[in-house]
Amino acid sequence: QVQLVESGGGLVQSGGSLRLSCAASGFIFSISAMGWYRQAPGKQRELVATLATGGTTNYADSVKGRFTISRDNAWKVVYLQMNNLKPEDTAVYYCYLYPGGGTSDYWGQGTQVTVSS
């Protein structure tokens, strides 16, 4: 069983920064990609950033130039550095892991990010 635990969320003023972490544990037989989604109240969950094992990154247009996804060498921790935060970035941020091969994703429990104006 794979567990993903997010941390680093909190309350920050507009223009501030936060760094989210996602620690993966358990039996992980393969990883195709890891990344972050977010869900604001009353809205659908949306992609924020992904990082594939080949090194390819993908970002939502709304966060390009402000957010950076990275990982440790062992693919045990994935980070999301968020700079120049805006009130519209307020959401619960979820980490996910996609093993590949059409298998199901794994998800963390989410961490709240609140940006005040």
C-alpha positions in Angstrom: 0.0 0.0 0.0 1.3 3.4 -1.0 0.9 6.4 1.3 1.3 10.0 0.3 1.5 12.6 3.1 1.5 16.3 2.2 2.8 19.1 4.4 3.8 22.7 4.2 0.4 24.3 3.7 -0.8 27.3 5.7 -1.8 30.9 5.7 0.2 33.4 3.8 -0.2 36.9 2.6 -0.5 37.8 -1.1 2.9 37.9 -2.7 4.3 35.4 -0.2 5.8 32.0 -0.6 5.1 28.4 0.6 6.8 25.1 -0.1 4.7 22.0 -0.1 6.2 18.6 0.4 4.8 15.2 -0.4 6.4 12.2 1.2 5.8 8.8 -0.4 6.1 5.5 1.5 5.0 1.9 1.2 5.5 -0.5 -1.6 6.0 1.5 -4.7 6.8 -0.8 -7.6 7.0 1.9 -10.2 6.5 5.6 -10.8 5.5 7.2 -14.0 4.8 10.6 -12.6 4.1 12.6 -9.4 2.5 15.9 -9.0 0.0 18.2 -7.5 -3.6 19.1 -8.0 -5.7 21.6 -6.1 -9.4 22.1 -5.3 -10.9 25.4 -4.3 -14.3 25.6 -2.6 -17.1 25.0 -5.1 -14.7 24.2 -7.9 -13.4 21.1 -9.6 -10.0 19.7 -8.8 -7.5 21.0 -11.2 -4.0 20.2 -12.3 -1.2 22.4 -10.8 2.0 20.7 -11.8 3.3 17.3 -12.8 6.8 15.8 -13.0 7.4 12.7 -15.1 10.2 10.2 -14.4 11.8 11.3 -17.7 12.1 14.8 -16.3 9.2 16.4 -18.2 7.3 19.0 -16.2 3.8 20.4 -16.9 2.2 23.4 -15.2 -1.2 25.0 -15.2 -1.1 28.3 -17.1 -2.2 30.1 -14.0 0.9 29.1 -12.0 3.6 29.1 -14.7 6.5 31.3 -13.7 5.5 31.2 -10.0 5.4 27.5 -9.0 8.2 25.0 -9.4 7.9 21.2 -9.0 10.9 19.2 -8.0 11.8 15.9 -6.2 14.5 14.2 -4.3 16.8 11.7 -5.9 14.9 8.7 -4.7 11.5 9.8 -5.7 10.4 9.7 -2.1 9.6 13.4 -1.7 8.1 15.7 -4.3 8.1 19.5 -3.6 6.0 22.4 -4.9 7.7 25.7 -4.4 5.0 28.4 -4.7 6.1 32.0 -5.0 4.2 35.2 -5.5 1.1 33.6 -4.2 -2.3 35.1 -5.0 -5.7 34.8 -3.3 -6.9 32.7 -6.2 -4.3 30.1 -5.3 -6.3 29.4 -2.1 -7.3 25.7 -2.2 -6.6 22.3 -0.8 -3.5 20.9 -2.5 -3.3 17.2 -3.2 -0.3 15.2 -4.1 -0.6 12.2 -6.4 1.5 9.4 -7.7 0.8 7.6 -11.0 2.5 4.3 -11.2 2.0 4.0 -15.0 0.7 1.2 -17.1 -2.9 2.2 -16.7 -3.0 1.5 -13.0 -4.8 3.7 -10.5 -3.3 6.8 -9.0 -2.5 7.2 -5.4 -3.5 10.4 -3.6 -2.6 12.2 -0.4 -5.1 13.6 2.1 -4.5 17.2 1.0 -3.0 20.3 2.7 -4.8 23.6 2.9 -3.2 26.7 1.4 -4.9 30.0 2.1 -3.6 33.3 0.6 -5.0 36.5 2.1 -5.2 39.7 0.2 
